[in-house]
Amino acid sequence: MEYIDIAGAGKRISRLIKGTDYFVHDAYEKAATNLDAFLAIGGNTVDTAHIYCGGQSEEVLGRYMKERGNRDQMVILTKGAHHDQNGPRVNADAIRRDLTDSLERLQTEHVELYALHRDDPNIPVAAILEALNEHIESGKIGAIGASNWTWQRLEEANAYAASHGLKGFTFSSPNLSLAKANEPFWAGCVSADAETLAWHEQTKLPLLSWSSQARGFFTGRFTPEVRDNADLVRVFYSDGNWERLRRAGELAESKNTTAIQIALAYVLNQSFPTCALIGAQNQAELLSCDEGSRIILTPEEIAWIDLASEVKPAGV
């Protein structure tokens, strides 16, 4: 397993990050088995959120770490300030309440990585950063980041932090995948486009991608005629993505691997630090992700499978 550094985290971050949005009390043994297997391949970073499974995700993770006695081995990424039925909640009070809940559920006094789950462009970055910095100073948060913020808001926030002696965002977590989203998954979600990638290349700000394998688009289960998954059809069905799938399959054949592993390698072979959030729920899926994380892609291969070049790389 490879690792990256995120300023403020205090620990190295595994490039595969285990998703926990299916962790519930009734399936605790499955969650624990999955986490044991993840740690066994060298993973150490786990993604959760205040809203996942109505709080059960964090509670199950807290129980697991207490029972295993392995909190020191783990890097926790949790998220808060998600909107509710009344609208956006990106404010100091919501951040404080969500963080307090999360720490109690996780049975820990701090988290290494804390991200705002959504943005509210109507709230000045000054108020948001000042609120987050209070929790950094108290020791409850190591590094702060933003999930589903545009690069322009990230740049504005970090410029404010730099000019006011505050800690800025040291990671971002949008969707980044080989398949390009036609529209947001959910309201307020952000997918990395070409401008976003160029900004990350310039700043080297680490990017932690959710839906890094495009929710199974590259598994081979889907074709233009198979339309039983409405969300996948809405978000990923496009001529460009079918061509990306075809090229990923062709490149995979030349490397004796699979298209979905090539899709994961695409995320992990960018020109700036990246990690991939993975949803593996069994041993086979986990081993596929582990193998995919080890694939090296050249810039020419990345450009070709992403339709940025029509020149087929040698050996494909």
LOTORDO-344548 format. One record per residue (C-alpha): residue in three letters; residue number from 1; x, y, z. Coordinates in steps of 0.1 Angstrom, whole numbers. Each point is the difference from the previous one (the first is absolute). Example, Ala and Ser with C-alpha at 12.3 -4.5 7.8 and 13.67 -1.06 7.14 Angstrom:
BEGIN
 resn resi  east north    up
  Ala    1   123   -45    78
  Ser    2    14    34    -7
END
This chain:
BEGIN
 resn resi  east north    up
  Met    1     0     0     0
  Glu    2    12    35    -9
  Tyr    3    -6    30    22
  Ile    4    -2    38    -3
  Asp    5     5    28    24
  Ile    6   -27    25     9
  Ala    7    12    30    20
  Gly    8   -14     0    35
  Ala    9   -12   -37     0
  Gly   10    29   -12    21
  Lys   11     0   -34   -17
  Arg   12     6   -12   -36
  Ile   13   -31    -6   -20
  Ser   14    -5   -33   -19
  Arg   15    -8     6   -37
  Leu   16   -30   -23     3
  Ile   17   -25    13    25
  Lys   18   -27   -23    13
  Gly   19   -36    11    -4
  Thr   20   -24    -7    28
  Asp   21   -34    13   -13
  Tyr   22   -14   -35     4
  Phe   23    11    -5    37
  Val   24   -30    -8    21
  His   25    -4   -17    34
  Asp   26   -19   -29   -14
  Ala   27    29    -8   -23
  Tyr   28    28     7    24
  Glu   29    19   -32    -7
  Lys   30     1     7   -37
  Ala   31    14    35     7
  Ala   32    26   -14    24
  Thr   33    11   -27   -24
  Asn   34     3    26   -28
  Leu   35    21    23    22
  Asp   36    23   -29    11
  Ala   37     6    -9   -36
  Phe   38     6    37   -10
  Leu   39    26     3    28
  Ala   40    16   -32   -11
  Ile   41     9    14   -35
  Gly   42    15    31    16
  Gly   43   -30    23     0
  Asn   44    -3    24    30
  Thr   45   -25    27   -10
  Val   46   -37    -3     3
  Asp   47   -27    24   -13
  Thr   48   -32     7    18
  Ala   49   -24    29     6
  His   50   -24    14    26
  Ile   51   -30    -9   -23
  Tyr   52    11   -35   -11
  Cys   53   -26   -26    10
  Gly   54   -16    24    24
  Gly   55    32     0    21
  Gln   56     4   -38     1
  Ser   57    31     2   -23
  Glu   58    20    20    26
  Glu   59   -14   -21    29
  Val   60    10   -33   -16
  Leu   61    35    14    -8
  Gly   62     3    11    36
  Arg   63   -11   -34    13
  Tyr   64    25   -17   -23
  Met   65    29    21    11
  Lys   66    -8    -4    37
  Glu   67    -4   -38    -3
  Arg   68    32    -4   -21
  Gly   69    19    26    20
  Asn   70    15    14   -32
  Arg   71   -10    37     0
  Asp   72    37    10    -2
  Gln   73     3   -20   -33
  Met   74   -29    17   -16
  Val   75    -5    33   -19
  Ile   76   -35    12     2
  Leu   77   -15    23   -26
  Thr   78   -35    12    10
  Lys   79   -22    27   -14
  Gly   80   -26    24    14
  Ala   81   -22    30    -7
  His   82   -20   -18   -27
  His   83   -33    17    -9
  Asp   84   -33   -12    15
  Gln   85   -36     4    -9
  Asn   86     2    37     8
  Gly   87    29     7   -23
  Pro   88    38     7     4
  Arg   89    17    -4    34
  Val   90    35    12    -7
  Asn   91     3    22    31
  Ala   92    19     0    33
  Asp   93   -29   -15    21
  Ala   94    -6   -29   -24
  Ile   95    37    -8    -2
  Arg   96     3     0    38
  Arg   97   -30   -22     5
  Asp   98     8   -25   -28
  Leu   99    36    -3    12
  Thr  100   -10    -6    36
  Asp  101   -24   -27   -11
  Ser  102    26   -16   -23
  Leu  103    27    -2    27
  Glu  104   -25   -15    25
  Arg  105   -11   -26   -25
  Leu  106    36    -8   -10
  Gln  107    10    -3    36
  Thr  108    31    22    -6
  Glu  109    11    35    10
  His  110    12    10   -35
  Val  111    -1    -8   -36
  Glu  112    30     3   -23
  Leu  113   -20    13   -30
  Tyr  114   -32    21     1
  Ala  115   -19    12   -30
  Leu  116   -30    21    -6
  His  117   -24   -23   -18
  Arg  118   -15    28   -22
  Asp  119     5    37    -7
  Asp  120   -22    30     4
  Pro  121    13    27   -23
  Asn  122   -21    26    18
  Ile  123    22    -4    32
  Pro  124    33    19    -1
  Val  125    31   -22     2
  Ala  126    12    21    29
  Ala  127   -28   -12    23
  Ile  128     5   -36   -10
  Leu  129    38    -1     4
  Glu  130    -2    18    34
  Ala  131   -25   -26    13
  Leu  132    21   -29   -12
  Asn  133    32    15    14
  Glu  134   -15     1    35
  His  135    -3   -38    -2
  Ile  136    35    -4   -13
  Glu  137    13    20    29
  Ser  138   -20   -21    24
  Gly  139    17   -31   -13
  Lys  140   -33   -16   -13
  Ile  141    10     3   -37
  Gly  142    34    -6   -17
  Ala  143    -4    11   -36
  Ile  144   -30    17   -15
  Gly  145   -14    -5   -35
  Ala  146   -30     4   -21
  Ser  147   -22   -25   -18
  Asn  148   -19    13   -30
  Trp  149    15    35    -1
  Thr  150    10    16   -32
  Trp  151    37     8    -6
  Gln  152    -9    37    -1
  Arg  153   -14    -2    36
  Leu  154    29   -20    12
  Glu  155    24    26   -14
  Glu  156   -19    28    16
  Ala  157    -1   -18    33
  Asn  158    38    -7     0
  Ala  159     8    35   -10
  Tyr  160   -19    13    29
  Ala  161    16   -25    24
  Ala  162    35     9   -12
  Ser  163    -6    38     5
  His  164   -16    -4    34
  Gly  165    23   -25    17
  Leu  166   -25   -28    -1
  Lys  167     3   -37   -11
  Gly  168   -15    -5   -34
  Phe  169   -14   -30   -18
  Thr  170    27   -26    -6
  Phe  171   -21   -24   -20
  Ser  172   -30    -1   -22
  Ser  173   -25   -28    -7
  Pro  174   -21     3   -31
  Asn  175    -9   -28   -24
  Leu  176    28    -9   -24
  Ser  177    -4   -29   -23
  Leu  178     8   -11   -35
  Ala  179   -37     2    -9
  Lys  180   -11    36     0
  Ala  181   -32    10    17
  Asn  182   -28    14   -22
  Glu  183   -15    17    30
  Pro  184     5    -1    38
  Phe  185    -7   -32    19
  Trp  186   -19    20    26
  Ala  187    -7    37     5
  Gly  188    32    18     9
  Cys  189    24   -27   -11
  Val  190    31     9   -20
  Ser  191    18   -20   -26
  Ala  192    36     9   -10
  Asp  193     1    14   -35
  Ala  194    31    10   -21
  Glu  195     3    34    18
  Thr  196    -1   -17    34
  Leu  197    27   -24   -10
  Ala  198    22    28   -13
  Trp  199    -4    19    32
  His  200     9   -31    21
  Glu  201    30    -6   -23
  Gln  202    11    36     7
  Thr  203    -6     0    37
  Lys  204     7   -37     7
  Leu  205   -29     1    25
  Pro  206    -8   -37     7
  Leu  207   -33   -12   -15
  Leu  208   -20   -28    17
  Ser  209   -24   -13   -26
  Trp  210   -34   -14     8
  Ser  211   -17   -23   -25
  Ser  212    35    -5   -14
  Gln  213   -12   -30   -20
  Ala  214   -31    17   -13
  Arg  215   -24   -22    21
  Gly  216     9   -31   -20
  Phe  217    -3    15   -35
  Phe  218    32   -19   -10
  Thr  219    -9   -34    13
  Gly  220   -14   -13   -33
  Arg  221   -35    -3    14
  Phe  222   -13    31   -19
  Thr  223    -6     7   -37
  Pro  224   -19    27   -18
  Glu  225   -30   -24    -1
  Val  226     1    -9    37
  Arg  227   -20    28    16
  Asp  228   -12   -15    33
  Asn  229    21    23    22
  Ala  230   -16    34    -4
  Asp  231    27    19    19
  Leu  232    28   -15   -21
  Val  233   -19     7   -32
  Arg  234    -5    36    11
  Val  235    35     7    12
  Phe  236    23   -21   -22
  Tyr  237   -17   -12   -32
  Ser  238    15    20   -28
  Asp  239    18    -7   -33
  Gly  240    33    13    15
  Asn  241    -2   -23    29
  Trp  242    -8   -30   -21
  Glu  243    32     8   -20
  Arg  244    19     4    32
  Leu  245   -12   -34    11
  Arg  246    10   -16   -33
  Arg  247    35    15     2
  Ala  248     4   -10    36
  Gly  249    -9   -36   -10
  Glu  250    25     1   -28
  Leu  251    28    14    23
  Ala  252   -10   -26    26
  Glu  253     4   -28   -24
  Ser  254    35    12    -9
  Lys  255     9     0    37
  Asn  256   -17   -32     9
  Thr  257   -24    17    24
  Thr  258   -36    13     0
  Ala  259   -17    32   -11
  Ile  260   -11     9    35
  Gln  261    36    -4    13
  Ile  262    11    23   -28
  Ala  263   -27    25    11
  Leu  264    14    -1    35
  Ala  265    35     4   -13
  Tyr  266   -11    31   -19
  Val  267    -9    17    33
  Leu  268    32   -10    17
  Asn  269    24     9   -29
  Gln  270    -8    37    -1
  Ser  271    28    26     1
  Phe  272    -9    10    35
  Pro  273    -7   -19    32
  Thr  274   -32   -20    -1
  Cys  275   -18   -27    20
  Ala  276   -30   -20   -10
  Leu  277   -29    -7    22
  Ile  278   -11   -36    -7
  Gly  279   -32   -18     8
  Ala  280    13   -36     0
  Gln  281   -23   -21    21
  Asn  282    16   -34    -4
  Gln  283    35   -16    -4
  Ala  284    -2    -2   -38
  Glu  285    -9    37    -4
  Leu  286    27    10    25
  Leu  287    27   -20   -17
  Ser  288   -10    14   -34
  Cys  289     4    35    15
  Asp  290    34    -9    15
  Glu  291    12   -13   -34
  Gly  292   -14    30   -18
  Ser  293    18    24    24
  Arg  294    33   -16   -11
  Ile  295    -4     7   -38
  Ile  296    22    26   -15
  Leu  297   -14    21   -28
  Thr  298    21    23   -22
  Pro  299   -12    35    -8
  Glu  300    -6   -12   -36
  Glu  301   -22   -28    12
  Ile  302   -20    23    23
  Ala  303    -6    25   -28
  Trp  304   -11   -28   -24
  Ile  305   -25   -17    23
  Asp  306   -14    35    11
  Leu  307    -5     9   -37
  Ala  308    25    28     2
  Ser  309    21   -16   -27
  Glu  310    -8   -21   -30
  Val  311    36   -14    -1
  Lys  312    -1   -36    12
  Pro  313    29    -7    24
  Ala  314    25   -26   -11
  Gly  315    -8   -35    11
  Val  316   -38     5     1
END
